[in-house]
Amino acid sequence: MDKKSHLFLQLWHTAIREGVLATLGATNLHTLIGLAYFMNEQGECYPSESRLMSLLGLSDVSSVSDRITKLRKAQWNNKPVIQVKTGERTKDKSGKYKWGNNYYKLNMEIISIFSGWQNNQTET
């Protein structure tokens, strides 16, 4: 197993106790956990909407866009749950426009990652 397989998501107990689950609701929480799967130690991630669509079990990219829009509006303790910077639109070699992946910054008072990796672990 590689180090990536030993990363874990954690929802902070304080956030749960203070009502983040009720505030977000099931759909927003599902989307937040999907984004968190891709995040780094600083709470940043850059997944494509098609990768999120697949991970979340949705049938089209527009569903992902709708969910991100709703989650982007969500607040917890007067702070955004996520911040989004829309990817840049660029032209490819054939002259077609394409959008770059969005940049997401997750509120790490709600969700973060930690490593369960130990250098002395042996693979089984």
MOGIDA-V605399 format. One record per backbone hydrogen bond with DSSP energy under -0.5 kcal/mol. NH is the residue of the N-H (numbers start at 1). CO is the residue of the C=O. Records with the same first field share a line. If there is no record, write none. Layout:
BEGIN
NH: CO, CO
END
This chain:
BEGIN
5: 2
6: 3
7: 4
8: 114
10: 112
12: 10, 110
16: 12
17: 13
18: 14
19: 16
20: 15
23: 19
24: 20
25: 21
28: 24
29: 25
30: 26
31: 27
32: 28
33: 29
34: 30
35: 31
36: 32
37: 33
38: 35
39: 36
40: 44
43: 40
45: 104
52: 48
53: 49
54: 50
55: 51
56: 52
57: 53, 54
58: 53
63: 60
64: 60
65: 61
66: 62
67: 63
68: 64
69: 65
70: 66
71: 67
72: 68
73: 69
74: 70, 71
76: 79
79: 76
81: 74
83: 105
85: 103
86: 84
90: 88, 98
92: 96
95: 92
98: 90
100: 88
103: 85
104: 45
105: 83
106: 43
107: 81
108: 106
110: 107
111: 107
112: 10
114: 8
116: 6
121: 118
END
